[in-house]
Amino acid sequence: MKIYDEKHLKNIVLLGAPKAGKTLLAEDMVFEAGIIHRRGTIEGKNTVSDFHDIEQERGNSVFASSMHTEWRDYKINIIDTPGFDDFIGEMIAAVRVADTCVMVINAQHGVEVGTELIWDYIDQFQKPVLFAVNLVDHPRSNFDSALQSLKERFGNAVVQMQYPLNQGESFNAIIDLLKMVMYKFPPEGGKPEKLPIPASEKEKADRLHNELVEKAAENDEKLMEKYFEQGTLDEDEMREGLKLGMIHHEVFPVFVTSAKKNMGTGRMMGFIDNVAPCPAEAKPELSADGQELPIDPSKPAVLFVFKTHLEPNLGRLSFFKVISGEVTTASELVNSQTGAVERIHQLFIVDGKSRNPVDRLVAGDIGATLKLKDTYTNQTLHAKGYDITVQPITFPEPRIRTAVIAFSKNDDEKIGEVLHKIHHEDPTLMVAYSKEIKQLIISGQGELHLAVCKWYLENVYKLHVDFESPRISYRETIRKSANATYRHKKQSGGAGQFGEVHMKVEPYFEGMPEPTEFPVRGKEVIDLEWGGKLVFYNCIVGGVIDARFIPSILKGVMEKMEEGPITGSYVRDVRVMVYDGKMHPVDSNDISFKIAGMMAFKDAFLRCEPQLLEPICDVEIMLPEDVMGEVMGDLQTRRSLIMGMDSKGNYQVIKAKTPLAELDRYSTTLRSLSQGRARFTQTFSEFSSVPFELQQKLSKQLQEVEAV
């Protein structure tokens, strides 16, 4: 296979909301280039990109899939991404290594919530963008409306390159405003006939062509001067201006396609070849310490691993972009994060499930290798002695969580190991065992994300599990002060156990005055690892309790705080004063005072008007205006406090504070209420008081469990 240098490579990513037609557009591109000789279909389960079993089972993309074309002396690396934001990690990683983003827009809907979400990351990385308005052959296609939604959302940077004729089921022609010709397609699609623009369209085409010329001229002073002198630019000059505008993120060209009929794809690929920036022209990557890392074949090798995937019966496939130098099948590289030395035994150009072996890959190219020992997603490999770490991708926080329950207790340990492997492949899936709620918790981006994880556990690793709603991490505190006394006495022959503790417990808040009712002999302020504080005072006088037993009393208090008296949750924000007690010259020991301290704290706590606190989340929902009523009504049933409303492009944004306990499976409800057109994020905000009725219910549940 021919090796292309950094000036003859194009790396593009196909992005868009679900059902925009990305997978079929990718299919058209590899078909047009002759990589495949027959276009696959979603129904036929034979497309290049959606080749995983789970994708064919579900009928939609789950993973980002790599492929390539060789088109007019250029190699175009293509990454097709999922549309559902449950798989946002796949999209973000692909955007990061691409040099141009092709945002596929459904001609029926224009800008969708999915478009908005993806755009946040495109904008963050300042990647060049072109829009492909797809599905113009659909009976409900509305190109003008879709174009208007793009202009309203993205402003004057949106520049029209084409528009369709006969859109809808009879669609067969595109007016091209750069070349000023009409492309007319045969019924089966493919190579079009170039024809003059019809007289009925000439005035409109001329007007739009002039707007395109002006937009191209804006991006360069010399082009602007030439435009003022001559009143126009030739085709090459327009390409130059458009390229500069794309690189500076100030021009977003709009193309027309019908992926289903294979119409318009070839023309868009020609534009990508001629105008879209190559890796050498693209914005440089950054190192972890903020230095620019331009694509440079003359420097030592640096690879950035942006995706890893375990292939059954094959091993772990690692996808990477060559940032500098070149990599060969004999290369030995160092993992900058772990220090492990990795030997590259095989190199591939990947086309879906097909792997095409190559001997080397150069700076700017995208490839894959098998069976790296200790390298995963978001890590850097570099030549020995050339210590560089590419700035890692920041992935979004999880939005949904579930507890993982093994059908067989013998599988518990293995499930934990497998889930950590999956996390290394997919950093947006978080895994942790919660000591507090005593459950193995996985957190992800949505129901589909977790469903894919479960599918892999059961079908690839043969581990049978159940997912259930996780327990809530409540906190316990108090609202008033109380005193308690507890005597621990145990006699069982020989030395016994004896310890008596008198204790005052009260609520703690920042800045409260020091106690005056007891003399303070010692004070310890403990920042609790679960949040809040414990302030512990030794107020013993006259030696009624020996100083060596005070740490044991504190230990007993801490142990009870780890399993609070109301629900067994962590206790926070209390102040404890040990002011009296008794001891025995023979029977008193550490365990006696630890038990006495624990029980005295429990007795006092229950007299202090215990208050249960629940985690509250900041929830932000982006949705179409026509479903706001249903979504607001549902939020109210979830004890939400609406904090405000805003707009973002064509969409509304609701901001609310909602108890975590009310957000279980919320993504499914929201998808149902909005027909899949709304998205939400949630982040922990604070702990807040639980309603009295709910506190009573949860306390009763704990008592029932303890009674069993």
ABEGO torsion letter per residue (X at the ends): XBBBBAAABBBBBBBEBBGAGAAAAAAAAAAAAGABABBBBAAAGABAABABAAAAAAGBBABBBBBBBBBGGBBBBBBBBBABAAAAAAAAAAAAABABBBBBBBAAAEBBAAAAAAAAAAAAAGBBBBBBBBGAABAABBAAAAAAAAAAAAEAABBBABBBBGBEAABABBBBAAAGBBBBBBAAEEBBBBBBBBAAAAAAAAAAAAAAAAAAAAABAAAAAAAAAAGBBBAAAAAAAAAAAAAAGABBBBBBBBAAAGBGAAAAAAAAAAABBBAAABBBBBBAAGBBBBBBAABBBBBBBABBBBBBGAEBBBBBBBABEBBBAABBBBBAAAGBBBBBABBBBBBEABBBBBABBBBGBBBBBBGBAABBBGBBBBBBGBBBBBBBBBBBBBABBBBBBBABAAAAAAAAAAAAAAAAABAABBBBBBAAAGBBBBBBAEAAAAAAAAAAAAAAAGBBBBBBBBBBBBBBBBABBBBBBBBBBBBAEEBBBBBBBBBBBBBBBBGBBBBAABBBABBBBBBBAAEEBBBBBBABBGGABBAAAAAAAAAAAAAAAABBAAAGBBBBGBBBBBABEBBBAAABBAAAAAAAAAAAAAAAAAAAGBBBBBBBBBBBBBBBAAAAAAAAAAAAAAGBBBAEBBBBEABBBBBBBBBAAAABGAAAAAAAAAGGABBBBBBBABBBBBBAAAAAAAAAAAAAAAAX
